[in-house]
Amino acid sequence: MSSQLLHFTAPLPITNSITPPPPTPSRARPPISAPQFQAFHTLSQRTHIPSHVYTHPAAILLELCTSIKELNQIIPLIIKNGLYNEHLFQTKLVSLFCNYGSPSEAFRIFETVDDKLEVFYHTLLKGYAKNSSLSDAMSFFCRMKSDGVRPVVYNFTYLLKVCGDNADLRRGKEIHAHLISSGFATNLFAMTAVVNMYAKCRQINEAYKMFDRMPERDLVSWNTIIAGYAQNGLAKIALELVIRMQEEGQKPDSITLVTLLPAVADYGSLIIGKSIHAYVLRASFESLVNISTALLDMYSKCGSVGTARLIFNRMKQKTAVSWNSMIDGYVQNEDAEEAMEIFQKMLDEGFQPTNVTIMEALHACADLGDLEQGKFVHKLVDQLKLGSDVSVMNSLMSMYSKCKRVDIAAKIFKNLQGKTLVSWNTMILGYAQNGRVSEALSHFCQMQSQNMKPDSFTMVSVIPALAELSVTRQAKWIHGLVIRTCFDKNIFVMTALVDMYAKCGAVHTARKLFDMMDERHVTTWNAMIDGYGTNGLGKAAVDLFNEMEKGTIKPNDITFLCVISACSHSGLVEEGLQYFASMKEDYGLDPAMDHYGAMVDLLGRAGRLSEAWDFIQKMPMEPGITVFGAMLGACRIHKNVELGERAADKIFELNPVEGGYHVLLANIYSTASLWDKVAKVRKMMEKKGLQKTPGCSLVDLRNEVHTFYSGSTSHPQSKRIYTFLETLGDEIKAAGYVPDTNSIHDVEADVKEQLLNSHSEKLAIAFGLLNTTPGTTIHIRKNLRVCGDCHNATKYISLVTGREIIVRDMHRFHHFKNGTCSCGDYW
């Protein structure tokens, strides 16, 4: 295909020769009065008066009229001079009212005419088609036929255009039938309109049948069918038609190219795009703004944003669409900073942003997480009076949500008039992304109560929110709703379900759904591989990755991050090292900071701390907090004070905004009984205003979430829970449990055990055991990593109670059963 496109040749020059009609003979008219002359003089300043215009002042005024307001001022003059009943003026008035969007006023004049000429019908039908509803246009078409007026070809082209614009296939077919019965089945203009109607009604196969039956085709016909395929997402066929078009002697013009370039962008073929660019240069089309804009858009969408920028910089003329395309190009290529620079340059050069500009700028601010820039764009929204534009307000809500100010997004949503499904989806997703799961679910329910039916995007927004709750009962509820709303064949919804079940600890259910899917996206594979990894099934994750490699869908950077993390959690060090090397060698993927962090975690968890530190030193980029954080966590696991201190020093140089890393260092010191250094770290935290995140565990019981904090006594069953824990503690000690009190000092041994017993996960487990029947699985969620003592105690609790206990901490799942954990004590 591309080789043929490369042989585009420049089109022959087209000359348009329009011969003006002969002037109409004039008749004697009354002299012009002073007011008439003044009105004529005012209007005549605007344009040249054609020589053939009827010479009565009222006729001249009608010819120069530019608005419905002026038209209403001229009508009294027409009536006063007794001209209202003349066909010339009636025709002109009907035409002008139609042109100014008032077919109803035109119809009032039409009804007063006794001897209606056919031109009246054709003019008024055109007015209805352009400025009224399709129903009104169809009604007048029927009136025209009942009055015995024979339709002309342009009646059908206007009506078919309206049917296409409204995607009204039923009425489009009716017009098509009338067209055939009126003898226009072989008319070039009529059949081109038929092709356009079917294409816009997404009946592209029917459109092609009509096109293929045409006895002759002109450039407009070819452009119409090419545009139909391009706009229906069939870029490959659109490109093939361009080749066939040239084979049949038609050369692409600027309209063909403007239609074709977006199809090339969707097809993702930079080679074909370049061949079309070469044709543009040979045909001298590069000076056309719409062509240059389409080219830069194509290059951006094909990933060559640098070339797009060169075209943009060379454009002598730019429109708002050109600026918008360049801003969007940078946004889509994940260069939000450059997008904002172009946006600022657009403002500096005096271009007024459109609603599309504003939405692209807000998208860039959201990607940057730049709240101040976002607020600046919000001010522009107010200045440009775009507050009633729902799409702009949706973009504002999305920006504020991604900048962690979902509260502002909620205020905008509350005051928004004419909320659309996109508005609800934006707000639901905003709450979900900010961890406010209850609000996300509440809005989901409100949306349905207002008869707003969810779409696939709604489901993909709300399912991850439920995944964060990690409650199997609610997972089954949303799964049922997906089936009832017929989204169980949607690849992205099903991927979200796979991810949700894995995050609820139901990894086997996730795999069943995965296997049932007819089609899988790379994100589907990623979700399942990650699900195995977080549930401690590293071998299964590796097997699934190997299966993926044998198929047609290739792993991406996220896939490698998932499989390396799975290896890390399961101690599969050699496999992890192999996959890291394979990224670059076999797939040409450059590791990002997260991949380096996962590798440090892989080596560190395995106790290969010196190797992990050397790995950090050899990184081709400056290590970030995540890399040194993984090193610090490994040092805590293996009690390496020296390397832990070095990692911590690097972290503190980067000014972390949370106190978790300080707590990790303090834990390393406490394990080594370096209490002076523990105190020093705590003072450092106080000086920086950092606080330790309190441990929190949640358990869902009978549609209610119960929250427990370490050492809290606020729960109604607290007394019963603590009493039960004392008894349970004796039972697990008898089974072999030994409390790990090494991290606590300055208190008596029995107090140390009491402090350990008040950890949030133990309180949650005790509550679950007390309030469920024997044999029921206990599901716990914790906001921090499970501590070593609680992990050991929970193994013994599962043994002495015969219960399965599933704990999801901030990193992974722990499935406790019969005294063992799925992580194999490797976490």
Protein Blocks (a to p, Z undefined) as FASTA:
>chain_A
ZZmmmmpccdddddddddddddddddddddddfklmmmmmmmmmmpccdfkbcfbfklmm
mmmpcbfklmmmmmmmmmmnopmmpmklmmmmmmmmmmnopaklmmmmmmmpmblcfklm
mmmmmmmmmmmcfklmmmmmmmmmmnopacdfklmmmmmmmmmmnopaklmmmmmmmmmm
nopmmgmklmmmmmmmmmmnopaklmmmmmmmpmbdcfklmmmmmmmmmmnopaklmmmm
mmmmmmnopacdfklmmmmmmmmmmnopaklmmmmmmmmmmnopmmpmklmmmmmmmmmm
nopamlmmmmmmmpmbdcfklmmmmmmmmmmnopaklmmmmmmmmmmnopacdfklmmmm
mmmmmmnopaklmmmmmmmmmmnopmlmmklmmmmmmmmmmnopaklmmmmmmmpghiaf
klmmmmmmmmmmnopaklmmmmmmmmmmnopacdfklmmmmmmmmmmnopaklmmmmmmm
mmmnopmmbmklmmmmmmmmmmnopamlmmmmmmmpmbdcfklmmmmmmmmmmnopamlm
mmmmmmmmmmmbdcdfklmmmmmmmmmmnopaklmmmmmmmmmmmnopacdfklmmmmmm
mmmmnopamlmmmmmmmpcbdcdfklmmmmmmmmmmnopaklmmmmmmmmmmnopabfkl
mmmmmmmmmmnopaklmmmmmmmmmmnopacddddddddeehiacdddehiakbfklmmm
mmmmmmmmmmmmmnopacdfklpghiafklmmmmmmmpfklmmmmmmmmmccehiacddd
dfbdcdfklmmmmmmmmmmnopacddddfkbccddeehiafklopZZ
